[in-house]
């Protein structure tokens, strides 16, 4: 890894009422959805959109997801999800996430997700060399 570290991608979103519980606090099950949206944007910006992967016969299966909740997010707050590529292997990739309040940069949650590249039959497979190179460039 270089001194600069991995490239950081940011997604801004606003908490919708439907994502909250009776106290207007974001329900914990919505954070993986926020991670997915941020990861999809990272992939799109990096030139590896999921739609292209699927068109070429691949999918990124979630193998593991971890979340640490530090503070609540409330209805109508704007959030920033910062996403990085933490680790790249020949068949998989790990993404890291920080969720912050947009107006104060207060960290409210952190997490990671591990993904395995699978073929149309659902079998793990190796990344095509060009994809592997692009992913590794993001983690450097």
Buried (B, 14 or more C-beta within 10 A) or exposed (E): EEEEEBBEBBBEBEBEEEBBEEEBBBEEEBBBEBBBBBBBBBBBBBEBBBEEBEEEEBBBEEEEBEBEBEEBBBBEBEBBBBBBBBBBBEBBBBBBBBBBBBEEEEBBBBBBBBBBBBEEEEEEBEBEEEBBEBBBEBBE
